[in-house]
Amino acid sequence: MPVIGDVQILRGSRLRGLLDTKLEGLVFNNVRHILSLEYGSSSQAPNGMLRLNIDRIQALAREEVAHALRTNEDPENAIAQALAGTLEGAKAILARATPVDTGQARNGWQSVGPYKRTD
């Protein structure tokens, strides 16, 4: 299989297999003031953290999927591996982007997943 640069170029049953896995994950921060930080309450991150890094996290997800598909023949295992890598990478990206003056918020990024949707 050629190197995959973007999930959108996957074709046929391989793509259906990936989409049918219904795997999800969440990255979150339970600090009470995380929304006010995201919307500019800190002079160290006046434009937020997630909004500035969403493209970077999406690019990381594409890289993780490409790597997982090259190294894992089972689509569900591949997407789970890619999602786990993306969640860990997203936490690191967001921690670096969170202002130093916020202490708990910077260290508060957590993730849950991968897990299977039940819908």
N, C-alpha and C positions, 0 to 999 in steps of 0.2 A: 504494500500500500504506500502511495507517495506521502511525503510529509504534508500534514494538514496544517494550513495557515489559518483557517477559519472554519468554525463548525458548519457554516452555511454551505460549504462545498461538499459536505458528505452526501452520499447518494444511497438510494435503495434501502435494503433491509437493515444495513448498518445504522443509518439515520433513524429508522423506525425503532430499532432496538434501543438506541440512546434515548429517544423521546419517551418510549414506553416505560423507562425505568422509574419515572416519577420521583426522582431523587431531588431533595432540596437541602439547603443549609441556610443558616442565619448568622450574621455578624451583628453584634449589638453592644451597647454600653448602658449599664444600669444607673450611671450617675444621674442624679436628678436634673442637673442643669445641662445635660448633653445637647438638648435642642437649642438652648440659648447659645451655647458654644458654636454649634453648627451654623447658627444664623448671626454670628458676628459679635458676641459679647466680649471676646478676648481680642485685644489689640495684636496679639501674636498670630491670630488666625481669623482676621476679619471676614474672610470669605468661606469660612468653614473648613471641614476636613473631608467629609465624604463627597460633597459636591465637587470639590476640586480634584478628587482622585478616582472618581467613578470610571473614567476612561482607562486609567491605569489598571484598575482592578479587572475591568472587562478584558483588557489585553492579556493580563495574567491568566484569566480563565481560558482564553483561546490557547495560550501556550501550554497550560496544564492539560487541556483536552488533547492537543496534538501529541504531547509526550505520552499521555496515558494510552492513546490509541496505537501508538507505535510499539508500546511495550506490553500491551495486554490484549489478548484476542477476544475476551468476553466483554461485550459492550457495557453491561451493567457494572462489572468490576472496573472497567476503564473510566466510566463517568463518575463512579464513587471515588476513585483515586484522584481524578481531576478536581472534583468538588472539594475533597479534603485538602488538597494542595492549595486550591484557591482560597478557602476559608482561612487557612494559616497565613497565607501571603497577605490577604486583605487585612487581617488583624495587625500584622507588622506595618503595613503601609499606613493604616489609620493611626496607630500608636505614634509613628514618626511625625505624622501631620498634626497630632493633637498638641496644643500649646503646652510648653513646659510649666507655665504658671498655673496649670489646672490640676497638677498632681494626680488625684484619684482618677480623673477622666482619662489621662494618658495611659494609665495602667489598667483601666477598666474594660478594654475591648475584649470580648469573649465570642466564642462561636458554638453553635450547636449543629451537628450534622456530620456527615450526610445522613439523612433519614428519608424514609419513603412516605410520600404523601398518601393520604387515605381516601382522597376524593374519587 
